[in-house]
Amino acid sequence: TVFVATSHLEEDAVSLDFERRAGLRAFTIQRGLEEAVQVQSVVNHFYATVGDPTRDQFENFTRPLLERYPYVRAFSVQRFVSDEDRPVFEALRQGARPGFQITALAEGKVEPVPAPQQPSYLVVDFIEPVPGNEAALGLDVSRNAEIMGALGAALASGRPASTPPLRLAQFGPDERGLLVIQPVYRGGVQPTDQLARRALLVGDTSAVLELNGLVRKILDSAGLMADHDIGLRIYVGAQAEGRNLVYRHDSAPQEAHWLDHLLKPGTLFRHPSTTVSSFDIAGQTWHLEISVPPRSLFADHYGSLLILLVGVIASLLGAAYMRALSMRSHRIQQLVEERTAELRTTNALLSDDIKARRLAERALRLRHQAIEASANAILILSAQEPDYTIEYVNPAFARITGYSSTEAVGKSIRFLEGRDSDPEGFETVWIAMREQREHNVVLRNYHKDGSELWNDFYIAPVRDESGEVTHFVAALYDITSMKRYEAELEFQASRDTLTGLINRHMLRHHLEQAIGVAERQKQALWVVFVDLDRFKFVNDTLGHKAGDTLLRTVAGRLRAAVREADTVARLGGDEFIMILPEQDELTLDTRSLQRIMDAVAAPVTLGGHTLFMTCSVGVACYPNDGTDGETLIKHADIAMYRGKQTGRNNFQFYTPAMNEQALERLRIEGDLRNALDHGEFLLHYQPKVDLASGRVIGSEALIRWQHPQLGMVSPARFIGLAEETGLILPIGAWVLRAACTQCRQWQLGGYADISVSVNLSVGQFLQKDLVSSIADVLEDTGLPPESLELELTESLMMTDVEHAIGILAGLKKLGVRLSIDDFGTGYSSLAYLKRFPIDVLKIDRSFVRDITIDADDAAITASIISLARHLKLRVIAEGVETDEQLDYLRHYGCDEIQGYLFSPPVPADKFEQILRQDRVMT
Ligand SMILES: Nc1nc2c(ncn2[C@@H]2O[C@@H]3COP(=O)(O)O[C@H]4[C@@H](O)[C@H](n5cnc6c(=O)[nH]c(N)nc65)O[C@@H]4COP(=O)(O)O[C@H]3[C@H]2O)c(=O)[nH]1
């Protein structure tokens, strides 16, 4: 009996000991986790109240917390950033962290990569400590379903929420962690309903917990890590099952007792004891499975067995004595049972009590520390009217306002008001205090040193047990830096990030203002649309970086070309708008336009390439061409487009007729797409006459469009459009093949020396397979290469000389002839001319037209001819209409002519008739 009683007692002691140890672990871990959640709330509160702390403020606040709670791996702040704000945000952060950019974790990858574009990002903006957590900085977590799920849960409940265990960017491959997340709302408010919470959400703060380390550190700080004979498994999730296992510590196997060896081993081993306790931490269920391994029966019952042995011997000494002993042991057993039960209850109560008291103490201490450590000013005011004097201010108050606690206590908060404080804002505070309710207002106060102090002021009544308002608690959040940041953002939002000029959005605003002034002062206002010619060419051949540099250069030059009061904006791409206000006369001095064009035309050197850019300029005038900004820009655009059509590098003033043309352009664009399939194109040929022999030696193929409704459409009306839409490639290919086929027919028909020239557009010139496609056409049609002449415009080649020389060399290798069309109209550089492997110079018809009446044109024409001779090039004049022009050209030694004087462009059959006439000019 003694044995049984003692054995029970021992049994109870063992299980009590196990429960105590298990309970202690569960309690320690739960408390540690609750602390982590609480401390994260303190950080959240800090962040929300400061509104927008600096990195230093955030670091200073979190550093002591991280030291005190070593199991928190990091505190971080996530901020929503829209795609539109991304460049500004990245640029701002790069100030502190060069190379900063928003990153993302690609599927299955460990290293973060630049985040692909999406409407908005939730970016890890701050993280403390930075060492060890670098990988998380800048990370866009909005694509992480678990994190967004926890944020959603926190928004729904209004309380911190935990993610399930995750693999985090900054963790090693075997580490798992979780985030306790709490939202931050605009203006630091704490909205009470879910809708408002969603509307005001600007980001969140989180505590980063690494699970394995967390459990170890919690147990370690309670001195429980050394206990090896207790096993611990922790699961986070709905069930305590394998996939949710986050921590595992197996107990050390038990030594077998010598008695176990003596008796039959195995049978005397007791089963392991296991207990599972579950609790909830920020919305995630934690299960703690605590176990001890199988134990030797003798390990815990050594005493009882000894007693059994002694008992057997004693029984031999006297049954009577045994009976008495047995009675007594029965009483002992009862007593032990009662005591054990009492002990258990007391232990449980004590444990609950300690737990509650510790939690309360910690919460109180934390609150006090939070108030003292808060980066925001917190004040306690007396509820005594009329002054509501200050009774307490925390240290941050002195930091923020410059006034010490002694200077502030006993005064009314009015002492912070200053010259420009908003009296109405203050009045709302007094009214709220009189009505004993909460109130929130943004105030402009003044620092002791006289500087401006923007603050978000929040005040709430404090009631005693009887409900009487005895005090007010006020928080004063310094939002001066946020105001500055807002102002900076506003500035950035109005700027074009590439060039620093004002952007499209701000342009509208400027234009409206300028129109208002012009209207009041009865003055004119000019809207100038500037579009770079062939910018696409630079972008395609030299790359986007070079394109960007070019745009920045041009932007700077445009800014310098106008007055301070004029506006220069970038609309996007290569389009710029200038507003030239306060013009007294209703006509614009065209010298200002020339200055703009000259500014663009000065050579630009980019990566070893010298570019000669030109621009097309369109001008619309207030009030004649429109009275609102949108119309003026539209009309200036139409005028600019007209400039492009009339050969680029010029300016055009808007006329209502241009509007018609713009509409027509829209109309024909649709038809142009089908014209090739419908076989609506045909070629006309204009003869080229050799002045020495008087014979037709070649032809220029010129496209015509037989439109079903509009009749014959001139290329001047659709070639530009075809270039813009890319249709020029199939159309150009068709022209080349048709012209070569036709020319070969004439050659086979007896005119073996006849050649054909074909115009090549920019788009074709830039085609990668230009040379091979021309070679194919020559082979297919059988036309000898020297019978084909390609006409290229001067400005096309001058845009990027080096690139052009490369392409021309490739063409030259084929054996075709190359000619520069419209020579003399672009910003030519004669120095480069030598380097172009060309055969022919074609004098533009604008010079030829006036050679007999304009001395300048005559001189230019004569010098082009002499230049061509010097360079051993053939020279041809186009647009020859009169005998006088012919005489002049002949006199100066022009080789060939082309023009109405001899024949306009004609269909192929007509051209053949001309060929048959043999010698046509004397
Ligand atoms: N005032 C006057 N004009 C004369 C005289 N002789 C010829 N012309 C016109 O001058 C233009 C010469 O062609 P272009 O300068 O290459 O200028 C061409 C060329 O740049 C372009 N173009 C025509 N066909 C093609 C083509 O197949 N491909 C490409 N890329 N462009 C083409 O369209 C422009 C205009 O072509 P067209 O209307 O055919 O206009 C032709 C021609 O009809 C004259 O004595 N006086």
The ligand as an ORCA input file, in Angstrom:
! r2SCAN-3c Opt
* xyz 0 1
  N       6.837     72.923   -110.077
  C       7.415     71.996   -110.765
  N       7.410     70.744   -110.313
  C       8.023     69.794   -111.039
  C       8.645     70.089   -112.228
  N       9.164     68.934   -112.701
  C       8.878     67.971   -111.822
  N       8.164     68.491   -110.799
  C       7.666     67.826   -109.612
  O       8.690     67.815   -108.661
  C       8.650     66.636   -107.903
  C       9.969     65.970   -107.966
  O      10.062     64.956   -107.084
  P      10.749     65.045   -105.707
  O      11.460     66.325   -105.481
  O      11.530     63.802   -105.483
  O       9.500     65.064   -104.670
  C       8.650     63.996   -104.634
  C       9.105     62.918   -103.701
  O       9.732     63.512   -102.593
  C       7.815     62.310   -103.258
  N       7.595     61.051   -103.982
  C       7.014     60.853   -105.201
  N       7.034     59.560   -105.496
  C       7.648     58.924   -104.453
  C       7.982     57.549   -104.199
  O       7.734     56.628   -104.994
  N       8.614     57.289   -103.019
  C       8.912     58.279   -102.142
  N       9.538     57.948   -101.015
  N       8.632     59.571   -102.372
  C       8.005     59.875   -103.535
  O       6.773     63.193   -103.529
  C       7.321     64.397   -104.004
  C       6.399     65.065   -104.964
  O       6.229     64.331   -106.090
  P       5.447     64.922   -107.351
  O       4.188     65.518   -106.864
  O       5.367     63.825   -108.313
  O       6.364     66.044   -107.785
  C       7.538     65.794   -108.509
  C       7.404     66.380   -109.874
  O       6.135     66.207   -110.456
  C       8.626     71.427   -112.710
  O       9.157     71.783   -113.746
  N       8.011     72.341   -111.940
*
